[in-house]
Amino acid sequence: MGMYNPPHPGEMLKEFMSDSITVTQLAADLCITRTALSKIINSRTAISTAMAEKLAIAFPFTTPQMWLIWQNSYDLWQLEHDQQRFDRKACAHPTRKSGDKQAGSLGK
């Protein structure tokens, strides 16, 4: 069973930082802007694979895989609970016009 409303990785990052490092200092250590780091910490942007690698170096008790798992868990929970999302069943098997290439052929 999945976690109930998993935290955004930025919330976890905020916990790891606690009082030991400032946003400005960590941003400099990660070679990113303070604004970019602030967006992560405030759950406004996702953790990319490159950022996961940087965070794992900055926090050696973590791994890039951990950061990406946390991000994917957060994203999937948000998707599953988004009331505005499209109906999966309605879009799972789109109808094709005759003469259209088969789905999955990618124009080959």
Biopython code that builds the backbone (N, CA, C, O; Angstrom):
import numpy as np
from Bio.PDB.StructureBuilder import StructureBuilder

atoms = [
    (1, "MET", "N", (0.841, -1.175, 0.000)),
    (1, "MET", "CA", (0.000, 0.000, 0.000)),
    (1, "MET", "C", (0.887, 1.239, 0.000)),
    (1, "MET", "O", (1.883, 1.284, 0.722)),
    (2, "GLY", "N", (0.537, 2.248, -0.803)),
    (2, "GLY", "CA", (1.318, 3.471, -0.897)),
    (2, "GLY", "C", (1.173, 4.355, 0.329)),
    (2, "GLY", "O", (0.237, 4.226, 1.118)),
    (3, "MET", "N", (2.120, 5.244, 0.455)),
    (3, "MET", "CA", (2.121, 6.183, 1.562)),
    (3, "MET", "C", (0.981, 7.181, 1.388)),
    (3, "MET", "O", (0.646, 7.556, 0.264)),
    (4, "TYR", "N", (0.394, 7.606, 2.486)),
    (4, "TYR", "CA", (-0.632, 8.615, 2.434)),
    (4, "TYR", "C", (0.024, 9.981, 2.297)),
    (4, "TYR", "O", (0.788, 10.399, 3.167)),
    (5, "ASN", "N", (-0.272, 10.668, 1.217)),
    (5, "ASN", "CA", (0.231, 12.005, 0.934)),
    (5, "ASN", "C", (1.706, 12.184, 1.308)),
    (5, "ASN", "O", (2.026, 12.898, 2.258)),
    (6, "PRO", "N", (2.592, 11.539, 0.564)),
    (6, "PRO", "CA", (4.023, 11.649, 0.877)),
    (6, "PRO", "C", (4.500, 13.084, 0.751)),
    (6, "PRO", "O", (3.968, 13.847, -0.055)),
    (7, "PRO", "N", (5.486, 13.455, 1.531)),
    (7, "PRO", "CA", (5.994, 14.823, 1.458)),
    (7, "PRO", "C", (6.771, 15.064, 0.168)),
    (7, "PRO", "O", (7.350, 14.142, -0.407)),
    (8, "HIS", "N", (6.772, 16.293, -0.264)),
    (8, "HIS", "CA", (7.615, 16.691, -1.387)),
    (8, "HIS", "C", (9.070, 16.567, -0.908)),
    (8, "HIS", "O", (9.352, 16.848, 0.257)),
    (9, "PRO", "N", (9.990, 16.156, -1.776)),
    (9, "PRO", "CA", (11.392, 16.048, -1.356)),
    (9, "PRO", "C", (11.956, 17.351, -0.791)),
    (9, "PRO", "O", (12.880, 17.324, 0.022)),
    (10, "GLY", "N", (11.413, 18.478, -1.211)),
    (10, "GLY", "CA", (11.856, 19.753, -0.671)),
    (10, "GLY", "C", (11.607, 19.866, 0.828)),
    (10, "GLY", "O", (12.391, 20.481, 1.550)),
    (11, "GLU", "N", (10.511, 19.267, 1.291)),
    (11, "GLU", "CA", (10.231, 19.264, 2.725)),
    (11, "GLU", "C", (11.278, 18.441, 3.464)),
    (11, "GLU", "O", (11.693, 18.794, 4.569)),
    (12, "MET", "N", (11.697, 17.353, 2.852)),
    (12, "MET", "CA", (12.727, 16.515, 3.460)),
    (12, "MET", "C", (14.056, 17.255, 3.464)),
    (12, "MET", "O", (14.808, 17.194, 4.436)),
    (13, "LEU", "N", (14.339, 17.954, 2.372)),
    (13, "LEU", "CA", (15.564, 18.745, 2.285)),
    (13, "LEU", "C", (15.590, 19.795, 3.391)),
    (13, "LEU", "O", (16.622, 20.011, 4.026)),
    (14, "LYS", "N", (14.462, 20.437, 3.615)),
    (14, "LYS", "CA", (14.370, 21.452, 4.669)),
    (14, "LYS", "C", (14.710, 20.841, 6.031)),
    (14, "LYS", "O", (15.395, 21.463, 6.843)),
    (15, "GLU", "N", (14.226, 19.620, 6.276)),
    (15, "GLU", "CA", (14.532, 18.921, 7.532)),
    (15, "GLU", "C", (16.029, 18.615, 7.634)),
    (15, "GLU", "O", (16.633, 18.798, 8.691)),
    (16, "PHE", "N", (16.619, 18.151, 6.536)),
    (16, "PHE", "CA", (18.036, 17.801, 6.542)),
    (16, "PHE", "C", (18.906, 19.035, 6.788)),
    (16, "PHE", "O", (19.955, 18.950, 7.427)),
    (17, "MET", "N", (18.461, 20.171, 6.277)),
    (17, "MET", "CA", (19.224, 21.402, 6.447)),
    (17, "MET", "C", (19.140, 21.901, 7.881)),
    (17, "MET", "O", (20.136, 22.373, 8.429)),
    (18, "SER", "N", (17.982, 21.804, 8.486)),
    (18, "SER", "CA", (17.657, 22.349, 9.808)),
    (18, "SER", "C", (18.404, 23.654, 10.041)),
    (18, "SER", "O", (18.268, 24.585, 9.248)),
    (19, "ASP", "N", (19.177, 23.741, 11.091)),
    (19, "ASP", "CA", (19.899, 24.981, 11.384)),
    (19, "ASP", "C", (21.370, 24.891, 10.999)),
    (19, "ASP", "O", (22.145, 25.798, 11.302)),
    (20, "SER", "N", (21.761, 23.806, 10.334)),
    (20, "SER", "CA", (23.176, 23.595, 10.067)),
    (20, "SER", "C", (23.701, 24.344, 8.844)),
    (20, "SER", "O", (24.907, 24.568, 8.737)),
    (21, "ILE", "N", (22.825, 24.733, 7.923)),
    (21, "ILE", "CA", (23.271, 25.412, 6.705)),
    (21, "ILE", "C", (22.157, 26.328, 6.207)),
    (21, "ILE", "O", (20.974, 26.013, 6.342)),
    (22, "THR", "N", (22.542, 27.448, 5.640)),
    (22, "THR", "CA", (21.549, 28.380, 5.111)),
    (22, "THR", "C", (21.201, 28.013, 3.674)),
    (22, "THR", "O", (21.931, 27.274, 3.013)),
    (23, "VAL", "N", (20.082, 28.537, 3.208)),
    (23, "VAL", "CA", (19.671, 28.330, 1.822)),
    (23, "VAL", "C", (20.739, 28.909, 0.887)),
    (23, "VAL", "O", (21.098, 28.289, -0.114)),
    (24, "THR", "N", (21.230, 30.074, 1.213)),
    (24, "THR", "CA", (22.252, 30.718, 0.381)),
    (24, "THR", "C", (23.517, 29.863, 0.287)),
    (24, "THR", "O", (24.078, 29.693, -0.795)),
    (25, "GLN", "N", (23.959, 29.331, 1.420)),
    (25, "GLN", "CA", (25.177, 28.513, 1.421)),
    (25, "GLN", "C", (24.973, 27.206, 0.669)),
    (25, "GLN", "O", (25.835, 26.797, -0.110)),
    (26, "LEU", "N", (23.826, 26.537, 0.899)),
    (26, "LEU", "CA", (23.578, 25.279, 0.195)),
    (26, "LEU", "C", (23.457, 25.521, -1.302)),
    (26, "LEU", "O", (23.974, 24.738, -2.099)),
    (27, "ALA", "N", (22.777, 26.597, -1.697)),
    (27, "ALA", "CA", (22.653, 26.912, -3.125)),
    (27, "ALA", "C", (24.036, 27.084, -3.748)),
    (27, "ALA", "O", (24.293, 26.592, -4.848)),
    (28, "ALA", "N", (24.916, 27.775, -3.049)),
    (28, "ALA", "CA", (26.286, 27.957, -3.557)),
    (28, "ALA", "C", (27.000, 26.610, -3.651)),
    (28, "ALA", "O", (27.686, 26.341, -4.637)),
    (29, "ASP", "N", (26.844, 25.767, -2.637)),
    (29, "ASP", "CA", (27.481, 24.446, -2.641)),
    (29, "ASP", "C", (26.969, 23.574, -3.785)),
    (29, "ASP", "O", (27.716, 22.771, -4.344)),
    (30, "LEU", "N", (25.687, 23.736, -4.131)),
    (30, "LEU", "CA", (25.077, 22.943, -5.201)),
    (30, "LEU", "C", (25.281, 23.569, -6.582)),
    (30, "LEU", "O", (24.911, 22.978, -7.597)),
    (31, "CYS", "N", (25.873, 24.773, -6.616)),
    (31, "CYS", "CA", (26.081, 25.517, -7.865)),
    (31, "CYS", "C", (24.761, 25.832, -8.571)),
    (31, "CYS", "O", (24.642, 25.709, -9.790)),
    (32, "ILE", "N", (23.772, 26.242, -7.769)),
    (32, "ILE", "CA", (22.487, 26.671, -8.313)),
    (32, "ILE", "C", (22.133, 28.008, -7.659)),
    (32, "ILE", "O", (22.766, 28.427, -6.690)),
    (33, "THR", "N", (21.128, 28.657, -8.197)),
    (33, "THR", "CA", (20.727, 29.934, -7.605)),
    (33, "THR", "C", (19.945, 29.700, -6.322)),
    (33, "THR", "O", (19.368, 28.634, -6.104)),
    (34, "ARG", "N", (19.942, 30.717, -5.490)),
    (34, "ARG", "CA", (19.162, 30.659, -4.258)),
    (34, "ARG", "C", (17.673, 30.499, -4.594)),
    (34, "ARG", "O", (16.948, 29.792, -3.894)),
    (35, "THR", "N", (17.228, 31.152, -5.658)),
    (35, "THR", "CA", (15.835, 31.071, -6.092)),
    (35, "THR", "C", (15.468, 29.640, -6.487)),
    (35, "THR", "O", (14.403, 29.147, -6.117)),
    (36, "ALA", "N", (16.342, 28.978, -7.233)),
    (36, "ALA", "CA", (16.076, 27.600, -7.652)),
    (36, "ALA", "C", (15.967, 26.678, -6.437)),
    (36, "ALA", "O", (15.081, 25.825, -6.384)),
    (37, "LEU", "N", (16.852, 26.845, -5.475)),
    (37, "LEU", "CA", (16.799, 26.020, -4.269)),
    (37, "LEU", "C", (15.550, 26.334, -3.458)),
    (37, "LEU", "O", (14.910, 25.428, -2.923)),
    (38, "SER", "N", (15.208, 27.594, -3.367)),
    (38, "SER", "CA", (14.010, 27.994, -2.631)),
    (38, "SER", "C", (12.760, 27.352, -3.231)),
    (38, "SER", "O", (11.864, 26.938, -2.496)),
    (39, "LYS", "N", (12.695, 27.265, -4.560)),
    (39, "LYS", "CA", (11.546, 26.625, -5.218)),
    (39, "LYS", "C", (11.445, 25.153, -4.844)),
    (39, "LYS", "O", (10.342, 24.634, -4.668)),
    (40, "ILE", "N", (12.576, 24.477, -4.721)),
    (40, "ILE", "CA", (12.562, 23.071, -4.305)),
    (40, "ILE", "C", (12.096, 22.965, -2.854)),
    (40, "ILE", "O", (11.202, 22.181, -2.535)),
    (41, "ILE", "N", (12.705, 23.755, -1.988)),
    (41, "ILE", "CA", (12.388, 23.696, -0.560)),
    (41, "ILE", "C", (10.916, 24.006, -0.301)),
    (41, "ILE", "O", (10.310, 23.437, 0.607)),
    (42, "ASN", "N", (10.344, 24.905, -1.098)),
    (42, "ASN", "CA", (8.949, 25.298, -0.918)),
    (42, "ASN", "C", (7.986, 24.482, -1.779)),
    (42, "ASN", "O", (6.842, 24.884, -1.992)),
    (43, "SER", "N", (8.453, 23.340, -2.268)),
    (43, "SER", "CA", (7.628, 22.370, -3.009)),
    (43, "SER", "C", (7.021, 22.939, -4.285)),
    (43, "SER", "O", (5.931, 22.533, -4.685)),
    (44, "ARG", "N", (7.710, 23.870, -4.924)),
    (44, "ARG", "CA", (7.184, 24.462, -6.148)),
    (44, "ARG", "C", (7.843, 23.916, -7.408)),
    (44, "ARG", "O", (7.412, 24.207, -8.523)),
    (45, "THR", "N", (8.897, 23.119, -7.218)),
    (45, "THR", "CA", (9.549, 22.500, -8.375)),
    (45, "THR", "C", (10.032, 21.108, -7.984)),
    (45, "THR", "O", (10.303, 20.829, -6.816)),
    (46, "ALA", "N", (10.132, 20.249, -8.984)),
    (46, "ALA", "CA", (10.508, 18.855, -8.755)),
    (46, "ALA", "C", (12.027, 18.682, -8.696)),
    (46, "ALA", "O", (12.791, 19.533, -9.151)),
    (47, "ILE", "N", (12.425, 17.570, -8.129)),
    (47, "ILE", "CA", (13.829, 17.182, -8.086)),
    (47, "ILE", "C", (14.154, 16.488, -9.411)),
    (47, "ILE", "O", (13.536, 15.479, -9.751)),
    (48, "SER", "N", (15.113, 17.022, -10.152)),
    (48, "SER", "CA", (15.555, 16.394, -11.400)),
    (48, "SER", "C", (16.620, 15.345, -11.081)),
    (48, "SER", "O", (17.090, 15.250, -9.947)),
    (49, "THR", "N", (16.986, 14.575, -12.073)),
    (49, "THR", "CA", (18.042, 13.583, -11.854)),
    (49, "THR", "C", (19.366, 14.273, -11.524)),
    (49, "THR", "O", (20.115, 13.802, -10.668)),
    (50, "ALA", "N", (19.656, 15.386, -12.200)),
    (50, "ALA", "CA", (20.901, 16.120, -11.914)),
    (50, "ALA", "C", (20.886, 16.667, -10.490)),
    (50, "ALA", "O", (21.898, 16.611, -9.790)),
    (51, "MET", "N", (19.741, 17.196, -10.060)),
    (51, "MET", "CA", (19.639, 17.729, -8.701)),
    (51, "MET", "C", (19.725, 16.600, -7.681)),
    (51, "MET", "O", (20.316, 16.777, -6.616)),
    (52, "ALA", "N", (19.152, 15.455, -7.987)),
    (52, "ALA", "CA", (19.234, 14.305, -7.080)),
    (52, "ALA", "C", (20.692, 13.913, -6.845)),
    (52, "ALA", "O", (21.086, 13.587, -5.726)),
    (53, "GLU", "N", (21.477, 13.948, -7.904)),
    (53, "GLU", "CA", (22.914, 13.637, -7.795)),
    (53, "GLU", "C", (23.616, 14.665, -6.909)),
    (53, "GLU", "O", (24.406, 14.301, -6.038)),
    (54, "LYS", "N", (23.328, 15.946, -7.130)),
    (54, "LYS", "CA", (23.947, 17.004, -6.326)),
    (54, "LYS", "C", (23.554, 16.883, -4.853)),
    (54, "LYS", "O", (24.395, 17.034, -3.967)),
    (55, "LEU", "N", (22.278, 16.612, -4.599)),
    (55, "LEU", "CA", (21.806, 16.505, -3.217)),
    (55, "LEU", "C", (22.426, 15.304, -2.508)),
    (55, "LEU", "O", (22.717, 15.365, -1.313)),
    (56, "ALA", "N", (22.627, 14.216, -3.246)),
    (56, "ALA", "CA", (23.255, 13.029, -2.652)),
    (56, "ALA", "C", (24.710, 13.303, -2.277)),
    (56, "ALA", "O", (25.223, 12.739, -1.310)),
    (57, "ILE", "N", (25.360, 14.158, -3.033)),
    (57, "ILE", "CA", (26.737, 14.538, -2.689)),
    (57, "ILE", "C", (26.736, 15.449, -1.463)),
    (57, "ILE", "O", (27.570, 15.307, -0.569)),
    (58, "ALA", "N", (25.789, 16.383, -1.435)),
    (58, "ALA", "CA", (25.708, 17.323, -0.312)),
    (58, "ALA", "C", (25.266, 16.643, 0.988)),
    (58, "ALA", "O", (25.673, 17.042, 2.079)),
    (59, "PHE", "N", (24.427, 15.610, 0.855)),
    (59, "PHE", "CA", (23.925, 14.864, 2.011)),
    (59, "PHE", "C", (24.284, 13.393, 1.799)),
    (59, "PHE", "O", (23.462, 12.625, 1.300)),
    (60, "PRO", "N", (25.510, 12.990, 2.175)),
    (60, "PRO", "CA", (26.020, 11.659, 1.836)),
    (60, "PRO", "C", (25.249, 10.485, 2.450)),
    (60, "PRO", "O", (25.481, 9.338, 2.066)),
    (61, "PHE", "N", (24.359, 10.740, 3.374)),
    (61, "PHE", "CA", (23.530, 9.661, 3.921)),
    (61, "PHE", "C", (22.328, 9.382, 3.016)),
    (61, "PHE", "O", (21.500, 8.526, 3.325)),
    (62, "THR", "N", (22.236, 10.115, 1.887)),
    (62, "THR", "CA", (21.192, 9.870, 0.894)),
    (62, "THR", "C", (21.842, 9.413, -0.404)),
    (62, "THR", "O", (23.061, 9.470, -0.561)),
    (63, "THR", "N", (21.005, 8.958, -1.326)),
    (63, "THR", "CA", (21.474, 8.572, -2.662)),
    (63, "THR", "C", (20.600, 9.281, -3.697)),
    (63, "THR", "O", (19.502, 9.731, -3.372)),
    (64, "PRO", "N", (21.077, 9.384, -4.939)),
    (64, "PRO", "CA", (20.222, 9.966, -5.979)),
    (64, "PRO", "C", (18.912, 9.189, -6.129)),
    (64, "PRO", "O", (17.852, 9.770, -6.360)),
    (65, "GLN", "N", (19.008, 7.866, -5.993)),
    (65, "GLN", "CA", (17.812, 7.036, -6.110)),
    (65, "GLN", "C", (16.780, 7.386, -5.040)),
    (65, "GLN", "O", (15.581, 7.414, -5.318)),
    (66, "MET", "N", (17.243, 7.651, -3.823)),
    (66, "MET", "CA", (16.317, 8.021, -2.744)),
    (66, "MET", "C", (15.557, 9.286, -3.104)),
    (66, "MET", "O", (14.336, 9.343, -2.958)),
    (67, "TRP", "N", (16.280, 10.313, -3.579)),
    (67, "TRP", "CA", (15.635, 11.575, -3.931)),
    (67, "TRP", "C", (14.608, 11.368, -5.040)),
    (67, "TRP", "O", (13.518, 11.938, -4.994)),
    (68, "LEU", "N", (14.954, 10.559, -6.028)),
    (68, "LEU", "CA", (14.041, 10.325, -7.149)),
    (68, "LEU", "C", (12.846, 9.470, -6.736)),
    (68, "LEU", "O", (11.740, 9.681, -7.234)),
    (69, "ILE", "N", (13.045, 8.525, -5.851)),
    (69, "ILE", "CA", (11.922, 7.731, -5.332)),
    (69, "ILE", "C", (10.964, 8.639, -4.565)),
    (69, "ILE", "O", (9.746, 8.551, -4.723)),
    (70, "TRP", "N", (11.532, 9.511, -3.733)),
    (70, "TRP", "CA", (10.683, 10.450, -2.985)),
    (70, "TRP", "C", (9.906, 11.347, -3.935)),
    (70, "TRP", "O", (8.721, 11.602, -3.719)),
    (71, "GLN", "N", (10.569, 11.831, -4.993)),
    (71, "GLN", "CA", (9.889, 12.696, -5.958)),
    (71, "GLN", "C", (8.791, 11.930, -6.691)),
    (71, "GLN", "O", (7.679, 12.435, -6.846)),
    (72, "ASN", "N", (9.098, 10.714, -7.142)),
    (72, "ASN", "CA", (8.098, 9.914, -7.856)),
    (72, "ASN", "C", (6.914, 9.564, -6.967)),
    (72, "ASN", "O", (5.772, 9.583, -7.426)),
    (73, "SER", "N", (7.167, 9.247, -5.711)),
    (73, "SER", "CA", (6.074, 8.942, -4.782)),
    (73, "SER", "C", (5.167, 10.147, -4.619)),
    (73, "SER", "O", (3.942, 10.023, -4.635)),
    (74, "TYR", "N", (5.774, 11.307, -4.462)),
    (74, "TYR", "CA", (5.009, 12.547, -4.322)),
    (74, "TYR", "C", (4.189, 12.803, -5.594)),
    (74, "TYR", "O", (2.992, 13.080, -5.521)),
    (75, "ASP", "N", (4.844, 12.707, -6.758)),
    (75, "ASP", "CA", (4.174, 12.988, -8.028)),
    (75, "ASP", "C", (3.010, 12.039, -8.280)),
    (75, "ASP", "O", (1.932, 12.469, -8.690)),
    (76, "LEU", "N", (3.223, 10.754, -8.037)),
    (76, "LEU", "CA", (2.159, 9.776, -8.278)),
    (76, "LEU", "C", (0.976, 9.982, -7.352)),
    (76, "LEU", "O", (-0.173, 9.869, -7.778)),
    (77, "TRP", "N", (1.244, 10.285, -6.085)),
    (77, "TRP", "CA", (0.147, 10.529, -5.153)),
    (77, "TRP", "C", (-0.649, 11.751, -5.598)),
    (77, "TRP", "O", (-1.880, 11.743, -5.577)),
    (78, "GLN", "N", (0.071, 12.807, -6.005)),
    (78, "GLN", "CA", (-0.611, 14.022, -6.470)),
    (78, "GLN", "C", (-1.473, 13.720, -7.692)),
    (78, "GLN", "O", (-2.604, 14.197, -7.791)),
    (79, "LEU", "N", (-0.940, 12.930, -8.621)),
    (79, "LEU", "CA", (-1.691, 12.571, -9.816)),
    (79, "LEU", "C", (-2.947, 11.784, -9.467)),
    (79, "LEU", "O", (-4.029, 12.067, -9.981)),
    (80, "GLU", "N", (-2.798, 10.796, -8.591)),
    (80, "GLU", "CA", (-3.925, 9.951, -8.219)),
    (80, "GLU", "C", (-5.017, 10.709, -7.468)),
    (80, "GLU", "O", (-6.175, 10.291, -7.459)),
    (81, "HIS", "N", (-4.649, 11.811, -6.846)),
    (81, "HIS", "CA", (-5.621, 12.558, -6.048)),
    (81, "HIS", "C", (-5.990, 13.909, -6.652)),
    (81, "HIS", "O", (-6.623, 14.731, -5.990)),
    (82, "ASP", "N", (-5.607, 14.139, -7.880)),
    (82, "ASP", "CA", (-5.934, 15.384, -8.573)),
    (82, "ASP", "C", (-7.346, 15.270, -9.143)),
    (82, "ASP", "O", (-7.595, 14.473, -10.047)),
    (83, "GLN", "N", (-8.235, 16.045, -8.627)),
    (83, "GLN", "CA", (-9.639, 15.985, -9.063)),
    (83, "GLN", "C", (-9.839, 16.527, -10.475)),
    (83, "GLN", "O", (-10.863, 16.250, -11.100)),
    (84, "GLN", "N", (-8.890, 17.284, -10.979)),
    (84, "GLN", "CA", (-9.010, 17.890, -12.301)),
    (84, "GLN", "C", (-8.421, 17.021, -13.418)),
    (84, "GLN", "O", (-8.542, 17.360, -14.595)),
    (85, "ARG", "N", (-7.786, 15.905, -13.054)),
    (85, "ARG", "CA", (-7.110, 15.115, -14.088)),
    (85, "ARG", "C", (-8.111, 14.449, -15.028)),
    (85, "ARG", "O", (-9.293, 14.325, -14.710)),
    (86, "PHE", "N", (-7.626, 14.031, -16.169)),
    (86, "PHE", "CA", (-8.499, 13.395, -17.137)),
    (86, "PHE", "C", (-8.865, 11.983, -16.685)),
    (86, "PHE", "O", (-8.180, 11.383, -15.856)),
    (87, "ASP", "N", (-9.943, 11.472, -17.241)),
    (87, "ASP", "CA", (-10.404, 10.121, -16.928)),
    (87, "ASP", "C", (-9.518, 9.133, -17.677)),
    (87, "ASP", "O", (-9.513, 9.103, -18.907)),
    (88, "ARG", "N", (-8.759, 8.315, -16.920)),
    (88, "ARG", "CA", (-7.829, 7.356, -17.538)),
    (88, "ARG", "C", (-8.533, 6.414, -18.493)),
    (88, "ARG", "O", (-8.025, 6.136, -19.579)),
    (89, "LYS", "N", (-9.703, 5.918, -18.099)),
    (89, "LYS", "CA", (-10.418, 4.955, -18.941)),
    (89, "LYS", "C", (-10.819, 5.576, -20.276)),
    (89, "LYS", "O", (-10.770, 4.917, -21.314)),
    (90, "ALA", "N", (-11.213, 6.841, -20.242)),
    (90, "ALA", "CA", (-11.640, 7.504, -21.467)),
    (90, "ALA", "C", (-10.472, 7.697, -22.421)),
    (90, "ALA", "O", (-10.673, 7.711, -23.636)),
    (91, "CYS", "N", (-9.270, 7.845, -21.911)),
    (91, "CYS", "CA", (-8.103, 8.112, -22.762)),
    (91, "CYS", "C", (-7.228, 6.885, -22.982)),
    (91, "CYS", "O", (-6.249, 6.957, -23.724)),
    (92, "ALA", "N", (-7.559, 5.767, -22.357)),
    (92, "ALA", "CA", (-6.704, 4.584, -22.441)),
    (92, "ALA", "C", (-6.695, 3.971, -23.832)),
    (92, "ALA", "O", (-5.669, 3.444, -24.263)),
    (93, "HIS", "N", (-7.814, 4.026, -24.542)),
    (93, "HIS", "CA", (-7.912, 3.408, -25.859)),
    (93, "HIS", "C", (-8.545, 4.390, -26.831)),
    (93, "HIS", "O", (-9.723, 4.273, -27.165)),
    (94, "PRO", "N", (-7.755, 5.361, -27.282)),
    (94, "PRO", "CA", (-8.326, 6.350, -28.208)),
    (94, "PRO", "C", (-8.729, 5.686, -29.515)),
    (94, "PRO", "O", (-8.085, 4.741, -29.972)),
    (95, "THR", "N", (-9.776, 6.180, -30.095)),
    (95, "THR", "CA", (-10.214, 5.621, -31.380)),
    (95, "THR", "C", (-9.351, 6.204, -32.477)),
    (95, "THR", "O", (-8.907, 7.349, -32.400)),
    (96, "ARG", "N", (-9.122, 5.402, -33.495)),
    (96, "ARG", "CA", (-8.320, 5.842, -34.628)),
    (96, "ARG", "C", (-9.217, 5.981, -35.844)),
    (96, "ARG", "O", (-10.203, 5.261, -36.003)),
    (97, "LYS", "N", (-8.855, 6.911, -36.680)),
    (97, "LYS", "CA", (-9.533, 7.032, -37.955)),
    (97, "LYS", "C", (-8.946, 5.979, -38.875)),
    (97, "LYS", "O", (-7.778, 5.616, -38.737)),
    (98, "SER", "N", (-9.727, 5.494, -39.796)),
    (98, "SER", "CA", (-9.181, 4.514, -40.729)),
    (98, "SER", "C", (-8.059, 5.172, -41.529)),
    (98, "SER", "O", (-8.172, 6.328, -41.936)),
    (99, "GLY", "N", (-7.015, 4.453, -41.742)),
    (99, "GLY", "CA", (-5.853, 4.964, -42.447)),
    (99, "GLY", "C", (-4.791, 5.531, -41.524)),
    (99, "GLY", "O", (-3.663, 5.762, -41.962)),
    (100, "ASP", "N", (-5.122, 5.766, -40.239)),
    (100, "ASP", "CA", (-4.122, 6.243, -39.281)),
    (100, "ASP", "C", (-3.131, 5.131, -39.010)),
    (100, "ASP", "O", (-3.473, 3.950, -39.068)),
    (101, "LYS", "N", (-1.906, 5.514, -38.716)),
    (101, "LYS", "CA", (-0.902, 4.527, -38.343)),
    (101, "LYS", "C", (-1.268, 3.948, -36.992)),
    (101, "LYS", "O", (-1.937, 4.602, -36.191)),
    (102, "GLN", "N", (-0.838, 2.742, -36.738)),
    (102, "GLN", "CA", (-1.128, 2.091, -35.478)),
    (102, "GLN", "C", (-0.445, 2.817, -34.339)),
    (102, "GLN", "O", (0.641, 3.375, -34.497)),
    (103, "ALA", "N", (-1.097, 2.802, -33.189)),
    (103, "ALA", "CA", (-0.500, 3.401, -32.001)),
    (103, "ALA", "C", (0.787, 2.661, -31.687)),
    (103, "ALA", "O", (0.850, 1.436, -31.792)),
    (104, "GLY", "N", (1.789, 3.391, -31.311)),
    (104, "GLY", "CA", (3.053, 2.785, -30.952)),
    (104, "GLY", "C", (4.020, 2.667, -32.124)),
    (104, "GLY", "O", (5.180, 2.304, -31.928)),
    (105, "SER", "N", (3.572, 2.961, -33.319)),
    (105, "SER", "CA", (4.471, 2.832, -34.458)),
    (105, "SER", "C", (5.444, 4.014, -34.547)),
    (105, "SER", "O", (6.491, 3.902, -35.185)),
    (106, "LEU", "N", (5.111, 5.127, -33.924)),
    (106, "LEU", "CA", (5.945, 6.333, -33.903)),
    (106, "LEU", "C", (6.368, 6.768, -35.301)),
    (106, "LEU", "O", (7.488, 7.234, -35.512)),
    (107, "GLY", "N", (5.455, 6.607, -36.243)),
    (107, "GLY", "CA", (5.691, 7.120, -37.591)),
    (107, "GLY", "C", (6.641, 6.298, -38.418)),
    (107, "GLY", "O", (7.123, 6.766, -39.449)),
    (108, "LYS", "N", (6.924, 5.087, -37.996)),
    (108, "LYS", "CA", (7.854, 4.239, -38.750)),
    (108, "LYS", "C", (7.146, 3.561, -39.892)),
    (108, "LYS", "O", (7.766, 2.806, -40.642)),
]
sb = StructureBuilder()
sb.init_structure("model")
sb.init_model(0)
sb.init_chain("A")
sb.init_seg("    ")
for serial, (resi, resn, name, xyz) in enumerate(atoms, 1):
    if name == "N":
        sb.init_residue(resn, " ", resi, " ")
    sb.init_atom(name, np.array(xyz, "f"), 0.0, 1.0, " ", f" {name:<3s}", serial, name[0])
structure = sb.get_structure()
